[in-house]
Amino acid sequence: KSTQIAVMVQQILDDKRKVLLKNIEEMIQEASKARGGIWEPLQDIYKSVNEAYLALGTNTVDSVAESTPPVMEVELHIRRVVDVKIPALTVTEKDTKSMPYGFADTNSSIDRASKQIKELMPKICKAAEYENSIFSLAKALEKTQKLLNALENVIIPQYKENIRFILSTLEEREREEFAKLKKVKEKMESGK
């Protein structure tokens, strides 16, 4: 009975492994798409920020950055895939009607960088979500594979060996009992 249970657990773990692999493959494709869409805009943002630093100086740009309140919010939700916790990020823009800094102290580079960051932030968060999901699923896959290997290579063979040992022991005892009964029968017949 234990062997049957171990084989059932092995099948369940194998099914889980297949689902994890499928999800990882899908996430890798999605992550690749997400990453591909952020590098060029990110370079544009770096260029705009660099232009602002060159035109306005470090102190002015840092002051604008520190005095600007957050305009976006990132919320973390947890979802489950085959009992693996996967992060899901939601990016929302806060209600801001105007730029929180004055035009006299800045130039268009800061405005351009700010606008680009607002547009790119959801994509960056989505890429991070996929990357983290892949990592979590891969860890679960590794753990599942270790359990499967233990079942296939240690536990199930050990159960089968124990069953063979018990069966051979029972057969040996049965032969011994049969031999004893035969001797008793011979003694009884010779005593008549």
One Martini backbone bead per residue (centre of mass of N, CA, C, O) as a GRO file, in nm:
protein
  192
    1LYS     BB    1   0.058   0.063  -0.021
    2SER     BB    2   0.300   0.256  -0.003
    3THR     BB    3   0.379   0.227  -0.299
    4GLN     BB    4   0.122   0.343  -0.417
    5ILE     BB    5   0.150   0.618  -0.286
    6ALA     BB    6   0.428   0.688  -0.405
    7VAL     BB    7   0.332   0.675  -0.701
    8MET     BB    8   0.118   0.896  -0.675
    9VAL     BB    9   0.310   1.118  -0.585
   10GLN     BB   10   0.487   1.103  -0.833
   11GLN     BB   11   0.266   1.190  -1.034
   12ILE     BB   12   0.202   1.462  -0.906
   13LEU     BB   13   0.491   1.577  -0.927
   14ASP     BB   14   0.510   1.550  -1.234
   15ASP     BB   15   0.276   1.739  -1.297
   16LYS     BB   16   0.395   1.983  -1.153
   17ARG     BB   17   0.651   2.000  -1.324
   18LYS     BB   18   0.507   2.052  -1.595
   19VAL     BB   19   0.363   2.314  -1.511
   20LEU     BB   20   0.615   2.471  -1.434
   21LEU     BB   21   0.753   2.459  -1.708
   22LYS     BB   22   0.532   2.600  -1.868
   23ASN     BB   23   0.536   2.865  -1.703
   24ILE     BB   24   0.831   2.934  -1.749
   25GLU     BB   25   0.821   2.955  -2.055
   26GLU     BB   26   0.612   3.182  -2.063
   27MET     BB   27   0.771   3.386  -1.886
   28ILE     BB   28   1.019   3.409  -2.067
   29GLN     BB   29   0.874   3.530  -2.307
   30GLU     BB   30   0.754   3.777  -2.157
   31ALA     BB   31   1.023   3.889  -2.050
   32SER     BB   32   1.152   3.937  -2.322
   33LYS     BB   33   0.945   4.141  -2.419
   34ALA     BB   34   0.967   4.341  -2.181
   35ARG     BB   35   1.272   4.400  -2.207
   36GLY     BB   36   1.274   4.495  -2.507
   37GLY     BB   37   1.081   4.761  -2.430
   38ILE     BB   38   1.307   4.922  -2.226
   39TRP     BB   39   1.595   5.001  -2.331
   40GLU     BB   40   1.552   5.242  -2.518
   41PRO     BB   41   1.390   5.429  -2.326
   42LEU     BB   42   1.609   5.424  -2.104
   43GLN     BB   43   1.823   5.570  -2.271
   44ASP     BB   44   1.657   5.829  -2.306
   45ILE     BB   45   1.641   5.896  -2.008
   46TYR     BB   46   1.943   5.917  -1.954
   47LYS     BB   47   1.986   6.143  -2.156
   48SER     BB   48   1.796   6.353  -2.025
   49VAL     BB   49   1.934   6.358  -1.748
   50ASN     BB   50   2.213   6.435  -1.849
   51GLU     BB   51   2.128   6.703  -1.975
   52ALA     BB   52   2.029   6.828  -1.710
   53TYR     BB   53   2.299   6.817  -1.561
   54LEU     BB   54   2.457   6.990  -1.768
   55ALA     BB   55   2.262   7.246  -1.767
   56LEU     BB   56   2.194   7.272  -1.431
   57GLY     BB   57   2.307   7.072  -1.243
   58THR     BB   58   2.319   6.883  -0.964
   59ASN     BB   59   2.164   7.052  -0.753
   60THR     BB   60   1.905   7.109  -0.914
   61VAL     BB   61   1.821   6.820  -0.987
   62ASP     BB   62   1.819   6.711  -0.697
   63SER     BB   63   1.612   6.913  -0.587
   64VAL     BB   64   1.380   6.833  -0.773
   65ALA     BB   65   1.373   6.532  -0.695
   66GLU     BB   66   1.326   6.578  -0.380
   67SER     BB   67   1.059   6.775  -0.420
   68THR     BB   68   0.918   6.548  -0.561
   69PRO     BB   69   0.644   6.388  -0.562
   70PRO     BB   70   0.483   6.118  -0.596
   71VAL     BB   71   0.317   5.989  -0.912
   72MET     BB   72   0.349   5.686  -0.823
   73GLU     BB   73   0.208   5.352  -0.772
   74VAL     BB   74   0.301   5.040  -0.613
   75GLU     BB   75   0.141   4.727  -0.614
   76LEU     BB   76   0.121   4.428  -0.420
   77HIS     BB   77   0.045   4.103  -0.537
   78ILE     BB   78  -0.068   3.770  -0.469
   79ARG     BB   79  -0.018   3.475  -0.650
   80ARG     BB   80  -0.102   3.141  -0.765
   81VAL     BB   81   0.119   2.871  -0.882
   82VAL     BB   82   0.125   2.576  -0.781
   83ASP     BB   83   0.177   2.691  -0.483
   84VAL     BB   84   0.314   2.960  -0.591
   85LYS     BB   85   0.438   3.261  -0.517
   86ILE     BB   86   0.329   3.548  -0.707
   87PRO     BB   87   0.396   3.847  -0.829
   88ALA     BB   88   0.184   4.147  -0.854
   89LEU     BB   89   0.190   4.447  -1.036
   90THR     BB   90   0.059   4.782  -0.972
   91VAL     BB   91   0.029   5.077  -1.167
   92THR     BB   92  -0.032   5.409  -1.046
   93GLU     BB   93  -0.155   5.726  -1.100
   94LYS     BB   94  -0.149   6.014  -0.966
   95ASP     BB   95  -0.305   6.313  -0.891
   96THR     BB   96  -0.159   6.524  -1.141
   97LYS     BB   97  -0.175   6.830  -1.311
   98SER     BB   98   0.119   6.926  -1.238
   99MET     BB   99   0.415   7.036  -1.199
  100PRO     BB  100   0.612   7.049  -0.889
  101TYR     BB  101   0.778   7.255  -1.061
  102GLY     BB  102   0.951   7.509  -1.187
  103PHE     BB  103   1.043   7.655  -1.496
  104ALA     BB  104   1.284   7.842  -1.414
  105ASP     BB  105   1.477   7.593  -1.293
  106THR     BB  106   1.427   7.448  -1.568
  107ASN     BB  107   1.396   7.207  -1.832
  108SER     BB  108   1.303   6.985  -2.083
  109SER     BB  109   1.460   6.736  -1.979
  110ILE     BB  110   1.296   6.687  -1.722
  111ASP     BB  111   1.021   6.658  -1.853
  112ARG     BB  112   1.095   6.424  -2.039
  113ALA     BB  113   1.190   6.225  -1.822
  114SER     BB  114   0.927   6.219  -1.660
  115LYS     BB  115   0.745   6.116  -1.888
  116GLN     BB  116   0.908   5.857  -1.953
  117ILE     BB  117   0.885   5.727  -1.675
  118LYS     BB  118   0.578   5.706  -1.664
  119GLU     BB  119   0.563   5.520  -1.920
  120LEU     BB  120   0.781   5.292  -1.817
  121MET     BB  121   0.710   5.178  -1.534
  122PRO     BB  122   0.509   4.945  -1.604
  123LYS     BB  123   0.721   4.784  -1.771
  124ILE     BB  124   0.929   4.743  -1.549
  125CYS     BB  125   0.739   4.597  -1.352
  126LYS     BB  126   0.668   4.363  -1.542
  127ALA     BB  127   0.956   4.257  -1.573
  128ALA     BB  128   1.000   4.206  -1.270
  129GLU     BB  129   0.768   4.009  -1.236
  130TYR     BB  130   0.876   3.792  -1.428
  131GLU     BB  131   1.151   3.745  -1.298
  132ASN     BB  132   1.043   3.660  -1.019
  133SER     BB  133   0.866   3.428  -1.120
  134ILE     BB  134   1.087   3.258  -1.239
  135PHE     BB  135   1.244   3.218  -0.978
  136SER     BB  136   1.015   3.085  -0.812
  137LEU     BB  137   0.957   2.851  -1.010
  138ALA     BB  138   1.246   2.734  -1.014
  139LYS     BB  139   1.257   2.660  -0.715
  140ALA     BB  140   1.011   2.470  -0.725
  141LEU     BB  141   1.128   2.282  -0.939
  142GLU     BB  142   1.375   2.189  -0.781
  143LYS     BB  143   1.219   2.067  -0.544
  144THR     BB  144   1.047   1.870  -0.709
  145GLN     BB  145   1.285   1.716  -0.838
  146LYS     BB  146   1.404   1.611  -0.574
  147LEU     BB  147   1.156   1.448  -0.489
  148LEU     BB  148   1.142   1.271  -0.737
  149ASN     BB  149   1.423   1.146  -0.710
  150ALA     BB  150   1.374   1.022  -0.434
  151LEU     BB  151   1.145   0.840  -0.518
  152GLU     BB  152   1.280   0.692  -0.766
  153ASN     BB  153   1.580   0.624  -0.615
  154VAL     BB  154   1.473   0.545  -0.308
  155ILE     BB  155   1.186   0.489  -0.197
  156ILE     BB  156   1.064   0.288  -0.400
  157PRO     BB  157   1.299   0.083  -0.400
  158GLN     BB  158   1.281   0.032  -0.095
  159TYR     BB  159   0.998  -0.079  -0.090
  160LYS     BB  160   1.050  -0.313  -0.288
  161GLU     BB  161   1.270  -0.445  -0.117
  162ASN     BB  162   1.097  -0.492   0.134
  163ILE     BB  163   0.889  -0.670  -0.006
  164ARG     BB  164   1.086  -0.890  -0.099
  165PHE     BB  165   1.186  -0.961   0.183
  166ILE     BB  166   0.916  -1.038   0.307
  167LEU     BB  167   0.840  -1.256   0.099
  168SER     BB  168   1.092  -1.435   0.141
  169THR     BB  169   1.046  -1.480   0.442
  170LEU     BB  170   0.767  -1.611   0.417
  171GLU     BB  171   0.856  -1.843   0.232
  172GLU     BB  172   1.064  -1.963   0.426
  173ARG     BB  173   0.866  -2.019   0.657
  174GLU     BB  174   0.681  -2.199   0.495
  175ARG     BB  175   0.892  -2.417   0.437
  176GLU     BB  176   0.959  -2.479   0.732
  177GLU     BB  177   0.673  -2.562   0.814
  178PHE     BB  178   0.647  -2.788   0.609
  179ALA     BB  179   0.888  -2.952   0.714
  180LYS     BB  180   0.779  -2.992   1.000
  181LEU     BB  181   0.513  -3.130   0.923
  182LYS     BB  182   0.647  -3.369   0.780
  183LYS     BB  183   0.800  -3.479   1.029
  184VAL     BB  184   0.556  -3.518   1.208
  185LYS     BB  185   0.412  -3.714   1.018
  186GLU     BB  186   0.638  -3.927   1.012
  187LYS     BB  187   0.636  -3.984   1.318
  188MET     BB  188   0.342  -4.067   1.334
  189GLU     BB  189   0.367  -4.305   1.129
  190SER     BB  190   0.608  -4.456   1.279
  191GLY     BB  191   0.440  -4.486   1.559
  192LYS     BB  192   0.207  -4.699   1.461
   0.00000   0.00000   0.00000
